[in-house]
Amino acid sequence: MDFSRLVAALDGNAALQRRARLAALSFTVLSGAEALTVRVGEHIAIGKGAAADAAFSLAASPASWAEFAKPVPAVGFQSLVGMQRVGHLRVEGDVLAWGRHMLFLEQLLATLRPLAPSQPVGAIGAPVIESVVGRYLRLNFNGRLHRIYFEEAGQGIPLLCLHTAGADGRQYRELLNDPDITARFRVIAFDLPWHGKSSPPAGFETEAYQLTTQIYVDTVMAVSRALGLARPAVMGCSIGGRAVLHLALRHGAHFRAAIGLQSATHAEGGADTRLRDLGVLYRPDIHGQEAAAGSVACLIAPTSPSADKWETLWHYMQGGPSVFLGDLHYYFSDGDLRNADLAGLDGKCPLYLLTGEYDLSATPELTAELARITGARHFEVMKGMGHFPMSESPAEFRRYLMPVLDRIAADS
């Protein structure tokens, strides 16, 4: 592995240059018995051996580093945090320093890969006003007033879309603008309270936000009823993919179908949970929203278009303080369905499951097991896709989603 290529990592990248100046740190890279120290500042410098002032070390086998450096790495090697999560990379030393710089270091070491072909920029053409309409919904539920933002487009069967943890409804931007979908479906994407353009309820400044199963289910049902949706289909990703299961269990008759993206009974915690245990997502000494983006970057497939990948991460960088952390309470703890009776769930609400090949959290194996237990009428692994299919690779996701929507429309 030729780590000397890191010396040129900052060339032509103003964003990395600025971050490198502010980072001003040293770390050690271990590849088997070989040790190198990388010094980050105005320039990148590489030295042999492990320096005493290195903040932390990144250790992997030569074979693991070689796989990481491929143009399209295998599942589990697509990022540093991904390698750490599945046990291919060991991080020793100041783990908080590692947490502060995750996203920057992902970009830095990604330069070990061959330069990807430049992707064509879409023609600008004449100005276009999208048909997507955004509104605010004021409603009371659970004894509190909420102001919830939603966007919609199209007509026909209501399709209620649930975003991932720490993000918002912008993840469904391409569905909202797809004329073949909106000709048959009224696509509605709303931001959960505390997320995106939805406000937290009054008094939030005295609360420690935590999303629970009951709050999530109540929110979806309140929005659906307030909008007067008649037998909507519901589609959710990640925490939304878990929520569609709870909705099918508790309110199956209300929905004509549930589409679970990255659905599983539970989430894999990973081989190294120290970043989560140390609370890097909500600390005064760490930029929590950048850490959020750094922590989910490992879930995006290496083949996802760069512009879509970075827009997905940008949404995470904009989240409210502690909101992503609060969502993970539902994802890892309160919403765990391993002890629930899911047998024959498809009989309560037709269930369609789509999971990305590169997802390290709700893995294809976990979704396959869910499909077996529930008797889901459709399960498919989306090749070359990760945890955020509708956002990280919308054109490719469309190929998997359209047959599902065709079946739902035909059965209606």
N, C-alpha and C positions, 0 to 999 in steps of 0.2 A: 504494500500500500504506500503510495507516494504522498505523504502528508505535506511535502514541501509545496504542493499546489496551493495550500492555504495562504501562502505569502501574497498571492495575487487576488485573494478573495474580495478585497475592498475596491479593486479597480473598476471604475465606471459605475459604482453604486453609491450614490450620495447618502442614501438612508443608512446603509451599513457603515459608511465612513463616520457619520455623525454618532451613531450608536457606539462604535468602537472607541471613539475618543472619550465618550462618557463612561464606558465600561471600565477601561483601564484595569484589566485583570490578567492574571496568568493562570493557566491550568495545564495539567499533564494528560497526555494521551498515551495509553498503554495498549500495545498490540502484541499479545503474547509476552515475550521477554523484552521487547523493544520499548523504550520510554523516550518520549519527546515532550518538551515544554513549549507551549504556545503562549506568546506574549501579545496581548491585545492593547492597542493604543492608537496613536496616529497612523501606525503601520502594524502589520502582522509580522512577527519574528518567530522563527522556529529554532530551538536549541536542543541538542542531544541531552538525554538524561532527565530525571525528575528534579525540578528546582525546589528548594526548600520553601520558597514563598508562593508556591502554587496553591490556589484556593481549593481546588478539588482535582480529582483524577477521573477520567473516563476510560474504563478498561473493557476491552472486548478481544476476542480471539482474532487472529489474522483473517480467518475465513469469514467471520462476522463483519469485519470492516470491509472486506472485499465485496460481500453481498450488499452492504449498505451503499457502497459506491457505484453499484450498477445503475444503468439508466432507468430500469424498472426493477427495483428490489422485490424480493419475495415478501409475502405477508409476514409482518413482525419486524421487518428490517427497513421500513419506509421512513423512519425518523429515529432520532436519538431517544426521545421519550418513549417511542414505541418499542425500541430495543430494550430499554430499561424496564418497561412494563411487562414484557414477556420473558425477561431474564437473560437476554443476550448481551446486555451492557451493565456494568457495575459502576456506580458512582460513589466515590469515597471522598471524605473531607468535608468541606463546608457545603452542606446540602442546600442551605438557604441561598448561598451565592449562586449555586446551580439554578435554583428556582427563579432568582431574579433575572437571569440571563437566558432562560430556555429558548425563547423564540429567536433571539439574536444568534445563539449558538447553532440552532437548527439551520438558519440561513447560512451561517458561516461554513459549517461542515458540509452542507449540501453542495458547496462548490467543488467537493471532491468528485462529484459525478460529472460525466460528460455534459457539455453545454447542450441544453435542450434546443431543438429547432425553434426558431422564432415563430410565434403563432400569428396568423394574419389578423390585422385590426379591421373590425367591421367598418363598412363604408358609412360615412357620416350622413350624407344625403340631406334631404329636406327635414326640417324639424317634425317630430312626431309627438302628438299628445296621446299617451296611452289611455286605453279605455278603463283602466283600473280606477275605482272610486274609493276614497278613504273617508270614514266617518267616525264620530265618537258616539258611544252608547253609554248613557247614564242609567244605572240600575242598582237596586238594593238586593243584596243576598247575604246570608249569614249575619244579618244585623248591621251591615256596613254599606255605606254608599261607595260605589266604584265608578270610575270613568275609564272605559275600555275602548281602545282604538281597534278598528278593523278595516280591512280592505276587501273589496269584492269586485268581481267581474263575471259576466255571463248570465245565462238563464237556464232554467231546467232543474235537474236534480240538485238539491243543495249538497255541496261538498265542503265540509267544515275541516279546516286544516290546522293542525297543532304543531307548533315549532319545538325546537330542541331546548335543552336546559341552557339558561343564560343568554338566549338569543331572542328573536322576535319573528313576526310574520313575514319579514322581507325575504326569508328563505324560500318562500313560495312565489317569488316574483315571476318566474318563467311560466308557471302554471296559470297564473292570473293573466298572462299575456298570450296564451296559446289559443288561437281561434278554434282549433279542432276540439279542444276541451270545453271552452266557454260556450260553444254552440249547443252543448248538451247539458252542461253542468254550471250551476251558480257557485263559483269558487269563492269561498270566504276564508280569509286568514286573519285571526285576531291575535293581539299581543296579550299574554297573560298579565294580570295586575303586577306592577313592579317592573315590567319588561317593556322595551321599545318605547312606544309613544303612549302606553297606558300608564296612568298615575298609580302610585301606591295609595292605599286608603288613608284618610286623615289619621294622624297619630303615629304614622310609620316611624317617626324619628325616635320613638321610645321602644321599638320592637326589634327583635332579632329575627329577620325573615326566615321562615322555613316552609317549604311546600310539603303538604301532606296529601295523601290519597283523597281524603274527604274534601279538602279545599279544591283540589284539582277537578274532581268529578263535579262538585257543586258549581264551579266556575263554568265548565263546559255546558252543563245543563242549563244554567241561568242564561248564558249567551244564546244558546239554541232556542230556548223558549221565548226570550225577549225579541228575537228576530223572527219569531213565528215560523221556524223551519219545520216543514212537514216531512217526516221520515228522512232525515238527511243521512248521507254517508259521512263517515268520519275517517280522516286520515291523519296519523300522527307519527312523528319520527323521534327516536331516542326516548326521552321522558314521555313524549307524545305517543310513541309506539307502545309504551307500557300503559299509558292512560286509556288507549282504545280497548285494552283488555279489561281494565276495571269498568269502563263504560259498558262493554258488552255483558259483563257479569251482572252489573247492577241495573242497567237500563237497556238491555238488548232489544226490547220491543220498540224502543224509540228510534233506533237506527236501522236503515235498510242494509248497511254493510259497514264493516270496519276494515281499514287498510292499515296494517302495521308495518312501518318502516323501521328496521333495526329493533324489532320487538323480541323480548325474551322475558322469562319469569324473573330474572335478576341480572345484575351487571357483574362482569368479572372485575375484581378489584386490582388484579395485576400482581406481579411478583415483588414489586417494590412500592409500598404505599407511603413512603416517608414524605413525599411532597404533599400529599393530602393530610397526613397526620400532623405535619408542621403548619398547616393552615396557610399555605402560600397564596391562596385565593383571596384572603382577607387579612392582611397584616399591614401595619403602618410603615413597615420598611420594605414593602414590595408593591409594585404596581399590579394590583389584583387583576385588572382587566387584561393586561398584557400577559400575565401568567395564565389566565384562562385560555387565551388564544394559543399560548405555548403548550398547554396541556392537552388541547384537542387537536392540534396540528397532526399528531401521530395517528389520528383516526381517519385522516383524509388519504385517499388512494394516490399513489405517485403518478398515476396517469390522468388525474383530474386536470382540466385546463387551468393554467396559472391564474388567469383573471378571476375565474369562479372560486378557486381555492382561496385567494386573498380577499375576495369580497366576503366569503364565509368567515374568515378569521377577523376581518374588520368589524363585523357585527359583534363578535365576542369582545373585541377591544373596547366597545362602546357600552357594555353592560353596566348596570348600577352596582355600587359597592355591595358585596356579599350576596348578590342575587344568584349568581351561578352556584355558589356554595350552598345557598338555601335550597336550590333545586336538587342538588345532589343528595340532600337528605331524603327526598322522595325516591330518587333513582336507586340509591344504594341501601336504604333502610326501610322507610315507611311503606314504599310501594312494592316491596318484595312479594312475589306471588308463589314462592316455592311451596308454601303450605296451603295454598288455595286449591279448591276442587275445580280444575279447568277441563275436566273430561267432557267432551261433547259441546264445548263452548260455541262451536260453529253452528250448532242447532239453535242457539239463542240469538245469534247474529252472524250472518255470513262473514267469514274471516279470510282475508287475503294477506299473505306475509311476503315481504321483499326485504332481503338483507344484503348489504354490500360485502364483497369478498374480503376487503381489507379492514373490516371493522374488528378492532381488538377488544371492544367492550361488549356489545351484543353480537357475539360471533355467529357465523353461519351455523356452527354446531349447536349453539344454544337455541337459535330460531328453528332449526330442524327438529329439535326435541319438543319445542313448543308446538310446532305444527302437528307432530305425532300425538301429543296429549290432547290437543283441542279438536283434532279432526279437521283442521283448516282445509278449505277447499282449494287453496292455492298456496304454494310455497316455492320460492325461487331465489337462488343466489345470484346477485347482480355482479357479473365479472368486471374486474377492474374498477370497482367502485368502493367507497368507504362509508363512513357513518352518516354523512349528510348528502344523500344522493340528489335530492331535489335542488340543492344549493351548490354543491361542489362540482357536479357534472350534469346539469339539467338536460342537455340534449340526449345524453346516453340514458339517463333515467327514464326519459319519455318512452324509449323503446320497451321498457319493462312495464311501465304504468299503463300505457294505452290498452293492451289486451285486458287488463284488470277492469279498467273503466268501461270497456266494451261489454264485458260480462255483467257488470252491475247495471248498465243501461238496458241490456237485453232482458234482465230478470225483473225490471221495474214495470 
